[in-house]
Amino acid sequence: METIANVEPVVVCARVMQIFFGSFIYIYLIAKLVGPDNKLAWFRKRKKYTFFNRRGIFGEDINFGYPVCWQGVLVFLAIYGVVFGVGYWYIFVHAY
């Protein structure tokens, strides 16, 4: 097995970008599966919006906020667990 130190930086960057875009699609799908009503019940959003934390075209669709009940914590763990788990596996464990 080859260590990541011996891999071309362009290949590592390509995998990081793939994880980034795959994560965006995954979070968007989870947001659509959870639905807007459950998002409002399970998460709380930031109250103050400024120019620096304004969201883009898909920003409000994937903006969950912070979890306020156990269902929100489960969704949070499902999102971050899968994103970081698959990302770590794909970048560090999966052979180049």
Biopython code that builds the backbone (N, CA, C, O; Angstrom):
import numpy as np
from Bio.PDB.StructureBuilder import StructureBuilder

atoms = [
    (1, "MET", "N", (0.841, -1.186, 0.000)),
    (1, "MET", "CA", (0.000, 0.000, 0.000)),
    (1, "MET", "C", (0.881, 1.241, 0.000)),
    (1, "MET", "O", (1.858, 1.324, 0.743)),
    (2, "GLU", "N", (0.532, 2.175, -0.817)),
    (2, "GLU", "CA", (1.314, 3.395, -0.968)),
    (2, "GLU", "C", (0.858, 4.437, 0.053)),
    (2, "GLU", "O", (-0.341, 4.624, 0.259)),
    (3, "THR", "N", (1.811, 5.112, 0.688)),
    (3, "THR", "CA", (1.445, 6.159, 1.630)),
    (3, "THR", "C", (1.066, 7.421, 0.871)),
    (3, "THR", "O", (1.432, 7.595, -0.292)),
    (4, "ILE", "N", (0.346, 8.279, 1.528)),
    (4, "ILE", "CA", (-0.124, 9.500, 0.863)),
    (4, "ILE", "C", (1.034, 10.447, 0.553)),
    (4, "ILE", "O", (0.905, 11.309, -0.316)),
    (5, "ALA", "N", (2.165, 10.302, 1.252)),
    (5, "ALA", "CA", (3.311, 11.161, 0.987)),
    (5, "ALA", "C", (3.910, 10.887, -0.391)),
    (5, "ALA", "O", (4.568, 11.757, -0.962)),
    (6, "ASN", "N", (3.689, 9.690, -0.928)),
    (6, "ASN", "CA", (4.248, 9.327, -2.229)),
    (6, "ASN", "C", (3.284, 9.578, -3.393)),
    (6, "ASN", "O", (3.604, 9.254, -4.537)),
    (7, "VAL", "N", (2.129, 10.143, -3.118)),
    (7, "VAL", "CA", (1.112, 10.354, -4.143)),
    (7, "VAL", "C", (1.213, 11.787, -4.657)),
    (7, "VAL", "O", (1.505, 12.714, -3.902)),
    (8, "GLU", "N", (0.968, 11.945, -5.944)),
    (8, "GLU", "CA", (0.986, 13.281, -6.549)),
    (8, "GLU", "C", (-0.060, 14.180, -5.883)),
    (8, "GLU", "O", (-1.185, 13.740, -5.645)),
    (9, "PRO", "N", (0.294, 15.427, -5.580)),
    (9, "PRO", "CA", (-0.668, 16.347, -4.962)),
    (9, "PRO", "C", (-1.913, 16.590, -5.810)),
    (9, "PRO", "O", (-2.990, 16.828, -5.263)),
    (10, "VAL", "N", (-1.788, 16.537, -7.116)),
    (10, "VAL", "CA", (-2.933, 16.757, -7.995)),
    (10, "VAL", "C", (-3.973, 15.646, -7.805)),
    (10, "VAL", "O", (-5.176, 15.905, -7.834)),
    (11, "VAL", "N", (-3.507, 14.422, -7.613)),
    (11, "VAL", "CA", (-4.419, 13.292, -7.411)),
    (11, "VAL", "C", (-5.137, 13.426, -6.073)),
    (11, "VAL", "O", (-6.336, 13.163, -5.979)),
    (12, "VAL", "N", (-4.401, 13.836, -5.034)),
    (12, "VAL", "CA", (-5.018, 14.033, -3.722)),
    (12, "VAL", "C", (-6.033, 15.169, -3.793)),
    (12, "VAL", "O", (-7.124, 15.063, -3.234)),
    (13, "CYS", "N", (-5.682, 16.246, -4.473)),
    (13, "CYS", "CA", (-6.601, 17.381, -4.625)),
    (13, "CYS", "C", (-7.860, 16.967, -5.376)),
    (13, "CYS", "O", (-8.959, 17.403, -5.032)),
    (14, "ALA", "N", (-7.711, 16.135, -6.389)),
    (14, "ALA", "CA", (-8.878, 15.663, -7.138)),
    (14, "ALA", "C", (-9.804, 14.861, -6.240)),
    (14, "ALA", "O", (-11.024, 14.998, -6.327)),
    (15, "ARG", "N", (-9.238, 14.025, -5.378)),
    (15, "ARG", "CA", (-10.084, 13.253, -4.461)),
    (15, "ARG", "C", (-10.762, 14.149, -3.422)),
    (15, "ARG", "O", (-11.921, 13.924, -3.074)),
    (16, "VAL", "N", (-10.062, 15.144, -2.934)),
    (16, "VAL", "CA", (-10.670, 16.073, -1.974)),
    (16, "VAL", "C", (-11.831, 16.821, -2.628)),
    (16, "VAL", "O", (-12.874, 17.013, -2.004)),
    (17, "MET", "N", (-11.658, 17.238, -3.865)),
    (17, "MET", "CA", (-12.734, 17.931, -4.573)),
    (17, "MET", "C", (-13.922, 16.993, -4.819)),
    (17, "MET", "O", (-15.072, 17.421, -4.722)),
    (18, "GLN", "N", (-13.660, 15.730, -5.133)),
    (18, "GLN", "CA", (-14.736, 14.758, -5.309)),
    (18, "GLN", "C", (-15.508, 14.570, -4.014)),
    (18, "GLN", "O", (-16.737, 14.499, -4.033)),
    (19, "ILE", "N", (-14.810, 14.487, -2.898)),
    (19, "ILE", "CA", (-15.478, 14.366, -1.597)),
    (19, "ILE", "C", (-16.293, 15.620, -1.309)),
    (19, "ILE", "O", (-17.408, 15.523, -0.797)),
    (20, "PHE", "N", (-15.763, 16.781, -1.626)),
    (20, "PHE", "CA", (-16.475, 18.034, -1.397)),
    (20, "PHE", "C", (-17.793, 18.074, -2.161)),
    (20, "PHE", "O", (-18.841, 18.360, -1.584)),
    (21, "PHE", "N", (-17.739, 17.789, -3.454)),
    (21, "PHE", "CA", (-18.959, 17.844, -4.267)),
    (21, "PHE", "C", (-19.921, 16.709, -3.926)),
    (21, "PHE", "O", (-21.137, 16.900, -3.940)),
    (22, "GLY", "N", (-19.385, 15.541, -3.622)),
    (22, "GLY", "CA", (-20.237, 14.431, -3.189)),
    (22, "GLY", "C", (-20.930, 14.735, -1.866)),
    (22, "GLY", "O", (-22.090, 14.371, -1.671)),
    (23, "SER", "N", (-20.221, 15.399, -0.962)),
    (23, "SER", "CA", (-20.809, 15.780, 0.327)),
    (23, "SER", "C", (-21.929, 16.790, 0.141)),
    (23, "SER", "O", (-22.959, 16.714, 0.811)),
    (24, "PHE", "N", (-21.728, 17.731, -0.764)),
    (24, "PHE", "CA", (-22.765, 18.723, -1.045)),
    (24, "PHE", "C", (-24.043, 18.033, -1.534)),
    (24, "PHE", "O", (-25.140, 18.356, -1.078)),
    (25, "ILE", "N", (-23.898, 17.097, -2.447)),
    (25, "ILE", "CA", (-25.056, 16.371, -2.978)),
    (25, "ILE", "C", (-25.703, 15.537, -1.878)),
    (25, "ILE", "O", (-26.929, 15.496, -1.776)),
    (26, "TYR", "N", (-24.891, 14.868, -1.052)),
    (26, "TYR", "CA", (-25.408, 14.050, 0.046)),
    (26, "TYR", "C", (-26.192, 14.901, 1.047)),
    (26, "TYR", "O", (-27.287, 14.516, 1.456)),
    (27, "ILE", "N", (-25.651, 16.041, 1.441)),
    (27, "ILE", "CA", (-26.337, 16.912, 2.403)),
    (27, "ILE", "C", (-27.619, 17.467, 1.798)),
    (27, "ILE", "O", (-28.628, 17.584, 2.494)),
    (28, "TYR", "N", (-27.595, 17.811, 0.511)),
    (28, "TYR", "CA", (-28.800, 18.294, -0.157)),
    (28, "TYR", "C", (-29.889, 17.216, -0.168)),
    (28, "TYR", "O", (-31.057, 17.517, 0.078)),
    (29, "LEU", "N", (-29.517, 15.974, -0.448)),
    (29, "LEU", "CA", (-30.491, 14.880, -0.444)),
    (29, "LEU", "C", (-31.048, 14.617, 0.956)),
    (29, "LEU", "O", (-32.244, 14.365, 1.106)),
    (30, "ILE", "N", (-30.206, 14.673, 1.966)),
    (30, "ILE", "CA", (-30.674, 14.501, 3.345)),
    (30, "ILE", "C", (-31.640, 15.626, 3.704)),
    (30, "ILE", "O", (-32.657, 15.379, 4.352)),
    (31, "ALA", "N", (-31.343, 16.844, 3.297)),
    (31, "ALA", "CA", (-32.232, 17.978, 3.578)),
    (31, "ALA", "C", (-33.591, 17.772, 2.925)),
    (31, "ALA", "O", (-34.620, 18.085, 3.522)),
    (32, "LYS", "N", (-33.603, 17.247, 1.703)),
    (32, "LYS", "CA", (-34.883, 17.000, 1.023)),
    (32, "LYS", "C", (-35.632, 15.837, 1.672)),
    (32, "LYS", "O", (-36.860, 15.870, 1.754)),
    (33, "LEU", "N", (-34.914, 14.808, 2.136)),
    (33, "LEU", "CA", (-35.568, 13.683, 2.809)),
    (33, "LEU", "C", (-36.146, 14.076, 4.166)),
    (33, "LEU", "O", (-37.233, 13.633, 4.536)),
    (34, "VAL", "N", (-35.417, 14.908, 4.901)),
    (34, "VAL", "CA", (-35.895, 15.342, 6.222)),
    (34, "VAL", "C", (-37.102, 16.256, 6.059)),
    (34, "VAL", "O", (-38.058, 16.151, 6.827)),
    (35, "GLY", "N", (-37.077, 17.136, 5.091)),
    (35, "GLY", "CA", (-38.200, 18.034, 4.841)),
    (35, "GLY", "C", (-38.114, 19.309, 5.651)),
    (35, "GLY", "O", (-37.475, 19.332, 6.703)),
    (36, "PRO", "N", (-38.750, 20.374, 5.176)),
    (36, "PRO", "CA", (-38.657, 21.671, 5.857)),
    (36, "PRO", "C", (-39.352, 21.696, 7.224)),
    (36, "PRO", "O", (-38.902, 22.395, 8.132)),
    (37, "ASP", "N", (-40.425, 20.954, 7.372)),
    (37, "ASP", "CA", (-41.126, 20.954, 8.663)),
    (37, "ASP", "C", (-40.288, 20.311, 9.753)),
    (37, "ASP", "O", (-40.194, 20.836, 10.862)),
    (38, "ASN", "N", (-39.680, 19.181, 9.442)),
    (38, "ASN", "CA", (-38.825, 18.513, 10.430)),
    (38, "ASN", "C", (-37.559, 19.319, 10.701)),
    (38, "ASN", "O", (-37.067, 19.337, 11.829)),
    (39, "LYS", "N", (-37.029, 19.984, 9.678)),
    (39, "LYS", "CA", (-35.857, 20.829, 9.900)),
    (39, "LYS", "C", (-36.181, 21.942, 10.889)),
    (39, "LYS", "O", (-35.362, 22.260, 11.752)),
    (40, "LEU", "N", (-37.357, 22.532, 10.775)),
    (40, "LEU", "CA", (-37.736, 23.593, 11.713)),
    (40, "LEU", "C", (-37.941, 23.051, 13.123)),
    (40, "LEU", "O", (-37.637, 23.737, 14.098)),
    (41, "ALA", "N", (-38.450, 21.836, 13.239)),
    (41, "ALA", "CA", (-38.702, 21.256, 14.553)),
    (41, "ALA", "C", (-37.430, 20.714, 15.204)),
    (41, "ALA", "O", (-37.298, 20.762, 16.427)),
    (42, "TRP", "N", (-36.506, 20.204, 14.416)),
    (42, "TRP", "CA", (-35.330, 19.523, 14.948)),
    (42, "TRP", "C", (-34.095, 20.401, 15.049)),
    (42, "TRP", "O", (-33.148, 20.052, 15.754)),
    (43, "PHE", "N", (-34.085, 21.542, 14.351)),
    (43, "PHE", "CA", (-32.916, 22.412, 14.318)),
    (43, "PHE", "C", (-33.325, 23.867, 14.540)),
    (43, "PHE", "O", (-34.454, 24.261, 14.246)),
    (44, "ARG", "N", (-32.385, 24.656, 15.065)),
    (44, "ARG", "CA", (-32.575, 26.098, 15.206)),
    (44, "ARG", "C", (-31.522, 26.797, 14.377)),
    (44, "ARG", "O", (-30.348, 26.429, 14.400)),
    (45, "LYS", "N", (-31.955, 27.815, 13.639)),
    (45, "LYS", "CA", (-31.038, 28.564, 12.788)),
    (45, "LYS", "C", (-30.557, 29.816, 13.512)),
    (45, "LYS", "O", (-31.137, 30.244, 14.510)),
    (46, "ARG", "N", (-29.487, 30.387, 12.985)),
    (46, "ARG", "CA", (-28.938, 31.626, 13.514)),
    (46, "ARG", "C", (-29.953, 32.749, 13.333)),
    (46, "ARG", "O", (-30.619, 32.826, 12.301)),
    (47, "LYS", "N", (-30.068, 33.595, 14.304)),
    (47, "LYS", "CA", (-31.053, 34.682, 14.254)),
    (47, "LYS", "C", (-30.541, 35.895, 13.480)),
    (47, "LYS", "O", (-31.299, 36.507, 12.728)),
    (48, "LYS", "N", (-29.264, 36.252, 13.652)),
    (48, "LYS", "CA", (-28.722, 37.447, 13.019)),
    (48, "LYS", "C", (-27.981, 37.074, 11.742)),
    (48, "LYS", "O", (-27.086, 36.228, 11.761)),
    (49, "TYR", "N", (-28.350, 37.698, 10.645)),
    (49, "TYR", "CA", (-27.664, 37.507, 9.378)),
    (49, "TYR", "C", (-26.958, 38.802, 8.998)),
    (49, "TYR", "O", (-27.540, 39.884, 9.061)),
    (50, "THR", "N", (-25.711, 38.674, 8.607)),
    (50, "THR", "CA", (-24.955, 39.813, 8.114)),
    (50, "THR", "C", (-24.514, 39.513, 6.685)),
    (50, "THR", "O", (-24.842, 38.463, 6.132)),
    (51, "PHE", "N", (-23.785, 40.425, 6.106)),
    (51, "PHE", "CA", (-23.288, 40.240, 4.750)),
    (51, "PHE", "C", (-22.362, 39.023, 4.656)),
    (51, "PHE", "O", (-22.349, 38.342, 3.630)),
    (52, "PHE", "N", (-21.595, 38.743, 5.699)),
    (52, "PHE", "CA", (-20.588, 37.689, 5.658)),
    (52, "PHE", "C", (-21.146, 36.292, 5.837)),
    (52, "PHE", "O", (-20.495, 35.331, 5.427)),
    (53, "ASN", "N", (-22.314, 36.134, 6.425)),
    (53, "ASN", "CA", (-22.865, 34.786, 6.604)),
    (53, "ASN", "C", (-24.157, 34.574, 5.825)),
    (53, "ASN", "O", (-24.961, 33.707, 6.169)),
    (54, "ARG", "N", (-24.349, 35.352, 4.797)),
    (54, "ARG", "CA", (-25.506, 35.182, 3.931)),
    (54, "ARG", "C", (-25.348, 33.937, 3.076)),
    (54, "ARG", "O", (-24.229, 33.577, 2.709)),
    (55, "ARG", "N", (-26.446, 33.281, 2.755)),
    (55, "ARG", "CA", (-26.404, 32.025, 2.002)),
    (55, "ARG", "C", (-26.675, 32.281, 0.523)),
    (55, "ARG", "O", (-27.289, 33.279, 0.148)),
    (56, "GLY", "N", (-26.196, 31.343, -0.311)),
    (56, "GLY", "CA", (-26.380, 31.435, -1.748)),
    (56, "GLY", "C", (-27.675, 30.764, -2.189)),
    (56, "GLY", "O", (-28.628, 30.660, -1.416)),
    (57, "ILE", "N", (-27.698, 30.313, -3.435)),
    (57, "ILE", "CA", (-28.916, 29.767, -4.029)),
    (57, "ILE", "C", (-29.358, 28.474, -3.342)),
    (57, "ILE", "O", (-30.555, 28.272, -3.134)),
    (58, "PHE", "N", (-28.427, 27.607, -2.991)),
    (58, "PHE", "CA", (-28.762, 26.367, -2.286)),
    (58, "PHE", "C", (-28.514, 26.476, -0.790)),
    (58, "PHE", "O", (-28.723, 25.504, -0.064)),
    (59, "GLY", "N", (-28.081, 27.614, -0.320)),
    (59, "GLY", "CA", (-27.690, 27.778, 1.071)),
    (59, "GLY", "C", (-28.783, 27.491, 2.067)),
    (59, "GLY", "O", (-28.539, 26.810, 3.063)),
    (60, "GLU", "N", (-29.965, 27.982, 1.834)),
    (60, "GLU", "CA", (-31.051, 27.745, 2.782)),
    (60, "GLU", "C", (-31.573, 26.317, 2.707)),
    (60, "GLU", "O", (-32.130, 25.806, 3.679)),
    (61, "ASP", "N", (-31.398, 25.674, 1.563)),
    (61, "ASP", "CA", (-31.823, 24.274, 1.465)),
    (61, "ASP", "C", (-30.935, 23.360, 2.297)),
    (61, "ASP", "O", (-31.424, 22.406, 2.902)),
    (62, "ILE", "N", (-29.637, 23.640, 2.333)),
    (62, "ILE", "CA", (-28.728, 22.772, 3.081)),
    (62, "ILE", "C", (-28.377, 23.328, 4.452)),
    (62, "ILE", "O", (-27.619, 22.698, 5.190)),
    (63, "ASN", "N", (-28.906, 24.487, 4.809)),
    (63, "ASN", "CA", (-28.653, 25.067, 6.123)),
    (63, "ASN", "C", (-29.569, 24.409, 7.146)),
    (63, "ASN", "O", (-30.777, 24.650, 7.146)),
    (64, "PHE", "N", (-29.005, 23.586, 8.011)),
    (64, "PHE", "CA", (-29.790, 22.926, 9.038)),
    (64, "PHE", "C", (-29.843, 23.742, 10.316)),
    (64, "PHE", "O", (-30.893, 23.799, 10.956)),
    (65, "GLY", "N", (-28.757, 24.370, 10.706)),
    (65, "GLY", "CA", (-28.673, 25.031, 11.993)),
    (65, "GLY", "C", (-28.052, 24.094, 12.996)),
    (65, "GLY", "O", (-27.286, 23.205, 12.624)),
    (66, "TYR", "N", (-28.368, 24.278, 14.267)),
    (66, "TYR", "CA", (-27.831, 23.370, 15.284)),
    (66, "TYR", "C", (-28.968, 22.523, 15.839)),
    (66, "TYR", "O", (-30.095, 23.002, 15.957)),
    (67, "PRO", "N", (-28.681, 21.256, 16.183)),
    (67, "PRO", "CA", (-29.740, 20.350, 16.639)),
    (67, "PRO", "C", (-30.252, 20.731, 18.025)),
    (67, "PRO", "O", (-29.485, 21.136, 18.898)),
    (68, "VAL", "N", (-31.583, 20.592, 18.210)),
    (68, "VAL", "CA", (-32.186, 20.918, 19.498)),
    (68, "VAL", "C", (-32.930, 19.730, 20.110)),
    (68, "VAL", "O", (-33.463, 19.847, 21.214)),
    (69, "CYS", "N", (-32.976, 18.600, 19.422)),
    (69, "CYS", "CA", (-33.618, 17.407, 19.975)),
    (69, "CYS", "C", (-32.862, 16.184, 19.478)),
    (69, "CYS", "O", (-31.938, 16.307, 18.674)),
    (70, "TRP", "N", (-33.244, 15.018, 19.947)),
    (70, "TRP", "CA", (-32.487, 13.807, 19.617)),
    (70, "TRP", "C", (-32.578, 13.455, 18.140)),
    (70, "TRP", "O", (-31.637, 12.881, 17.591)),
    (71, "GLN", "N", (-33.694, 13.785, 17.480)),
    (71, "GLN", "CA", (-33.787, 13.533, 16.040)),
    (71, "GLN", "C", (-32.779, 14.392, 15.278)),
    (71, "GLN", "O", (-32.166, 13.929, 14.317)),
    (72, "GLY", "N", (-32.611, 15.634, 15.708)),
    (72, "GLY", "CA", (-31.631, 16.510, 15.085)),
    (72, "GLY", "C", (-30.210, 16.016, 15.295)),
    (72, "GLY", "O", (-29.376, 16.108, 14.395)),
    (73, "VAL", "N", (-29.936, 15.494, 16.479)),
    (73, "VAL", "CA", (-28.610, 14.940, 16.751)),
    (73, "VAL", "C", (-28.357, 13.720, 15.865)),
    (73, "VAL", "O", (-27.245, 13.547, 15.366)),
    (74, "LEU", "N", (-29.371, 12.869, 15.662)),
    (74, "LEU", "CA", (-29.206, 11.711, 14.777)),
    (74, "LEU", "C", (-28.935, 12.129, 13.336)),
    (74, "LEU", "O", (-28.087, 11.537, 12.668)),
    (75, "VAL", "N", (-29.644, 13.135, 12.856)),
    (75, "VAL", "CA", (-29.410, 13.627, 11.494)),
    (75, "VAL", "C", (-28.007, 14.223, 11.404)),
    (75, "VAL", "O", (-27.291, 13.989, 10.430)),
    (76, "PHE", "N", (-27.618, 14.988, 12.415)),
    (76, "PHE", "CA", (-26.280, 15.571, 12.467)),
    (76, "PHE", "C", (-25.202, 14.491, 12.408)),
    (76, "PHE", "O", (-24.249, 14.604, 11.638)),
    (77, "LEU", "N", (-25.351, 13.445, 13.219)),
    (77, "LEU", "CA", (-24.372, 12.357, 13.225)),
    (77, "LEU", "C", (-24.370, 11.591, 11.909)),
    (77, "LEU", "O", (-23.315, 11.155, 11.449)),
    (78, "ALA", "N", (-25.542, 11.423, 11.297)),
    (78, "ALA", "CA", (-25.612, 10.733, 10.004)),
    (78, "ALA", "C", (-24.893, 11.527, 8.926)),
    (78, "ALA", "O", (-24.189, 10.953, 8.096)),
    (79, "ILE", "N", (-25.061, 12.829, 8.933)),
    (79, "ILE", "CA", (-24.411, 13.655, 7.916)),
    (79, "ILE", "C", (-22.900, 13.679, 8.127)),
    (79, "ILE", "O", (-22.137, 13.333, 7.224)),
    (80, "TYR", "N", (-22.472, 14.086, 9.315)),
    (80, "TYR", "CA", (-21.044, 14.233, 9.542)),
    (80, "TYR", "C", (-20.318, 12.898, 9.626)),
    (80, "TYR", "O", (-19.164, 12.802, 9.209)),
    (81, "GLY", "N", (-20.957, 11.882, 10.149)),
    (81, "GLY", "CA", (-20.326, 10.571, 10.199)),
    (81, "GLY", "C", (-20.047, 10.015, 8.823)),
    (81, "GLY", "O", (-18.960, 9.495, 8.570)),
    (82, "VAL", "N", (-21.013, 10.118, 7.933)),
    (82, "VAL", "CA", (-20.828, 9.609, 6.566)),
    (82, "VAL", "C", (-19.820, 10.466, 5.803)),
    (82, "VAL", "O", (-18.942, 9.927, 5.129)),
    (83, "VAL", "N", (-19.932, 11.770, 5.899)),
    (83, "VAL", "CA", (-19.020, 12.643, 5.146)),
    (83, "VAL", "C", (-17.574, 12.421, 5.603)),
    (83, "VAL", "O", (-16.692, 12.222, 4.767)),
    (84, "PHE", "N", (-17.322, 12.453, 6.903)),
    (84, "PHE", "CA", (-15.953, 12.281, 7.376)),
    (84, "PHE", "C", (-15.464, 10.848, 7.236)),
    (84, "PHE", "O", (-14.292, 10.620, 6.936)),
    (85, "GLY", "N", (-16.341, 9.889, 7.446)),
    (85, "GLY", "CA", (-15.938, 8.492, 7.291)),
    (85, "GLY", "C", (-15.576, 8.148, 5.864)),
    (85, "GLY", "O", (-14.512, 7.583, 5.610)),
    (86, "VAL", "N", (-16.446, 8.481, 4.932)),
    (86, "VAL", "CA", (-16.168, 8.211, 3.517)),
    (86, "VAL", "C", (-14.990, 9.053, 3.041)),
    (86, "VAL", "O", (-14.156, 8.570, 2.276)),
    (87, "GLY", "N", (-14.913, 10.298, 3.482)),
    (87, "GLY", "CA", (-13.788, 11.149, 3.090)),
    (87, "GLY", "C", (-12.455, 10.604, 3.566)),
    (87, "GLY", "O", (-11.494, 10.558, 2.799)),
    (88, "TYR", "N", (-12.388, 10.194, 4.811)),
    (88, "TYR", "CA", (-11.149, 9.619, 5.342)),
    (88, "TYR", "C", (-10.782, 8.344, 4.598)),
    (88, "TYR", "O", (-9.626, 8.142, 4.227)),
    (89, "TRP", "N", (-11.766, 7.493, 4.384)),
    (89, "TRP", "CA", (-11.502, 6.241, 3.677)),
    (89, "TRP", "C", (-11.014, 6.508, 2.262)),
    (89, "TRP", "O", (-10.034, 5.905, 1.823)),
    (90, "TYR", "N", (-11.679, 7.399, 1.547)),
    (90, "TYR", "CA", (-11.364, 7.632, 0.137)),
    (90, "TYR", "C", (-10.007, 8.307, -0.040)),
    (90, "TYR", "O", (-9.319, 8.054, -1.029)),
    (91, "ILE", "N", (-9.614, 9.157, 0.897)),
    (91, "ILE", "CA", (-8.353, 9.875, 0.751)),
    (91, "ILE", "C", (-7.177, 9.089, 1.338)),
    (91, "ILE", "O", (-6.104, 9.059, 0.735)),
    (92, "PHE", "N", (-7.355, 8.459, 2.491)),
    (92, "PHE", "CA", (-6.226, 7.835, 3.168)),
    (92, "PHE", "C", (-6.144, 6.322, 3.049)),
    (92, "PHE", "O", (-5.041, 5.776, 3.094)),
    (93, "VAL", "N", (-7.261, 5.621, 2.900)),
    (93, "VAL", "CA", (-7.241, 4.165, 2.926)),
    (93, "VAL", "C", (-7.351, 3.565, 1.520)),
    (93, "VAL", "O", (-6.591, 2.660, 1.173)),
    (94, "HIS", "N", (-8.274, 4.054, 0.724)),
    (94, "HIS", "CA", (-8.483, 3.527, -0.620)),
    (94, "HIS", "C", (-7.228, 3.718, -1.459)),
    (94, "HIS", "O", (-6.667, 4.813, -1.494)),
    (95, "ALA", "N", (-6.788, 2.674, -2.126)),
    (95, "ALA", "CA", (-5.530, 2.718, -2.881)),
    (95, "ALA", "C", (-5.606, 3.717, -4.034)),
    (95, "ALA", "O", (-6.646, 3.867, -4.676)),
    (96, "TYR", "N", (-4.513, 4.378, -4.277)),
    (96, "TYR", "CA", (-4.426, 5.347, -5.374)),
    (96, "TYR", "C", (-4.060, 4.665, -6.659)),
    (96, "TYR", "O", (-3.941, 5.322, -7.693)),
]
sb = StructureBuilder()
sb.init_structure("model")
sb.init_model(0)
sb.init_chain("A")
sb.init_seg("    ")
for serial, (resi, resn, name, xyz) in enumerate(atoms, 1):
    if name == "N":
        sb.init_residue(resn, " ", resi, " ")
    sb.init_atom(name, np.array(xyz, "f"), 0.0, 1.0, " ", f" {name:<3s}", serial, name[0])
structure = sb.get_structure()
